[in-house]
Amino acid sequence: MKLLIVRHADPDYENDCLTERGAEEARLLAEYLRDVPINAAYTSPLARARLTAEPVMKAKGMEAQVCDWLREFDAQVVRPDTGAPGIVWDWLPQDWTAVDDFYAPNTWARPAVMRNGDALEKYRAVCEGLDALLSSHGYRREGRLYRAEKPNHDTVALFCHFGAEAVMLSHLLSVSPMPILHGFCALPSSVTLVYTEERREGIASFRISEFGALSHLRKAGVEPSFSARFCECFSDDARHD
């Protein structure tokens, strides 16, 4: 099977909707995916994800099922540099990279800064939601792999947020979420393609063949929006924090 993980289009976070630019990104995404087979679709309950899914679903005559676990991964920690609460995926690199535990799947939640927050609880909620969905589509989690109980070539679309996407990828690959949350950036309306490999009957693993693809924008000559990124150089007139 295949998973299409779609990050919502350019957001108006304050009003939980899409900007005018985001609405155009969603329209171009719908055009691009019009001829791509999608067998089932699921969306975050937040409006910016649902509004991204709507044009795609309309083009296909489908409806997306709302899943609460696909909402933004908004786990809180106390940032070491400020001493104030912040989102787990927004730390300065010189702070989180100094902690070896953050790089291992079994220890990333061990440091006190994580234990004092809700990151592990919310991480598990996403993983459990994803595993339940995959099980309903024929793939049941066993250890770090999946039992292909009903192997298929279906394509399932998930409209969500970058934090949720990073958590899902870390779970599918059995790696720490921290390097994905901080080392990757799925831009608004981007598409990540994950597919199963069943090299021995009944044993499936997931591989990523495309991450954060923006073919629908490139094809239309539209520059990707900046949301989720920080300045490329410190002297740039762009977001530092």
N, C-alpha and C positions, 0 to 999 in steps of 0.2 A: 504494500500500500504506500501511498504518498501523503505527506502532510504539507500543506501550503500555509505557512505561518506569516500572516500579514500584519504589519504594524499599522496602526491608525494613521490617517493622513495628517497634514499639518494642523496642529491643534490650537484652539483657543482654550487654554487650560482654565482660565478664570471662570469661563461660562460652560465648560465641558462641552464644547462643540468644535466644529471645524472652521478655520479661517476661510476666506474666499479662495485663497490659494489651495487650501486643503480640499475644498469641494471640487476644484478642478483636478487635483491629483486623484481623488476618488473616481471621478468621471473617466479619466484616462485609464485608470486601473481596470474599471469595468469593461472598457473597450478592449483592453489587452487580454483580459481573461474570458471574454465572451465565448471563444472557441476552445477554451481549456476545459476538459471534463472535470466537473466537481460533483461528487456523489452525495456529500453532506457538508454542512457548514455550521459553525458555532461562533458565537461572538461574546465578548465582554459585555457586561450590562452598562458600561459607561458610554455616554452618547457619542463621544468622538470615535469609538470603535464601531458602534452600530451605524453611524452615519457613513463610515467608510465602507461597511458591508452592504448597505442598502442599494447603491447603484449596481453592484455586482450581482446581488440577489435578484434585482429587478430584471437585469439583462438575461438572467438564466431562468426566470420564473420559479425561483426557489425562496425559501425562508430560512434564516439562520436561527438556530436554537441558542438562547441566552444561557451562558454558564457563568455563575458568579466567580468561580475560581480563575477565570480568564481576565479578571479585572487587573488594574495596575498593581504591580508588586511594590507596595509602599511600606515595606518593613522599615522601622526606625532604629537608628543607633545614635549615640552621642559622638559627634565628630571630634577626634583628638585635637584638631587644630583650633576649634572654636569653643569646645565644651558645650555646644548647643545641639539639640536634636536635629537629625538630618536623615535623608534617605540612604539606605544601605549601598546604593550604587553610585553615590555622589560623594566620594572621599578624594582627598588629594593623593596622588599616586605615591608620594614619598611616605605617606602614613600606612596605607594598607599593604604595600609591597614589602614593608619591613617585617611583616609577621608571617613566618613560614607556614603556620597552620592554615592560613587562608588559601593555600595552593592545593590542599589535599581534600578529597571528597569526604573523608571521615573526620576531619578536624577543623574544617572552615568555621563551624559554629561553636568551637570550643573556647576561643578567647572571651574574656569577661565582657568586652564591648558587645559581643553578640549575645551572650547568655543573659545580659541585662536588658535585652530588647526582645522583639517578637519575630526576628528574622527566621529562625528555625521553624517556628509554628506556621508562619505564612508560607515558607518554602514547602513544607510537607503538605499543606493544603493544595498547592498547585500540583505537586507530584501525584497526590492521590486522585485529584480530579482528572489529570491527564491519563493515569493508568486505568481509571474506570472507563473513560471514553475509549481508549485503545482496546480494552477488553470487549466493549460493546461492538467493536469493529473487527474482532477476531484475533486480537493479540494480547495475551495475558502475561504480565510481568512475572519473571522467575529470576530472582537474583539480579544480575546486571543485564540480563537478556530478556527476550520475550518468547513465550510459547506461541507458535503460529497455529492456533486452534482452527481458524478458518482463514487461511491465507488468501489474499485477494489483491487485485490491482486497482482498488478504489482510490480516489483522491478526496481527502478531507481538508477543508479550509478552516483556519482558525484566525479570527480577526481579534487582535488584542493589542498589547503594549510591549515596549521593548523589555521592561523588567520581567514580565511574565514569559516572554519569548526566551530570555536568557536562562531563566529557571528551567523551563521545559527542555532546552537543549542540554543543560548540565545534567538533568535527570536521564535523558535518553542516552547520553554518552557516559554517564557515571563519572562525572568530573566535578570539581568544585565550581560553584557558580561565580565566584569572585573574579577570576580572570576573564570570564565571558562578560559579566556585567561591566567591567572596567576596561577590557581590552578590545571589545567589539562595539560597533555602533550601527544599529539598523535604523536608517533614516525614515522619516515619515512616508507611509504608503509602500514601503519596501516589502519584498516577498522573499521568504526563505523556503527552500525546498528540501525536505527530508524524506528519505525513502527507506524501505526495508530491504535487507538482504537475507535470504534464507539459503545459505550455502549447504546446510545439511537439513534434511526434512524436519520440520517442526521447530527449528531453532532460528529465531529472527533477531537481527540487530538493526539499528538505525544509523544511516550515514547522511551527511549533509552534502548535497551536490551544488547548491547555490545558497549564498548568504546575502541578505539585504539587497536583492536584485531590484534595479530600477529601470528595467527595459521599457516600461510603459512611458516613463518620463523622457528617457533618452530618445526614444522613437519620435516623440512629439517635439523634441528640442527644448524641453522644459528643464530648467536647472533645479536640482533637488533643494528643498528648504533646509535651513540651517538647524532647526530644532533638534536637540539632543547632543549637539557638538559643543566643543569649547574652542578657544582661539588656537590657531595653528602655530603662531609665534606669539610670544608674550607681548610684543609691541603692537600686535594687531588690535584694531578697534572692534573687538568681538568679545563674546562672553568668556570671562575668566572663572566665574563661580555661579 
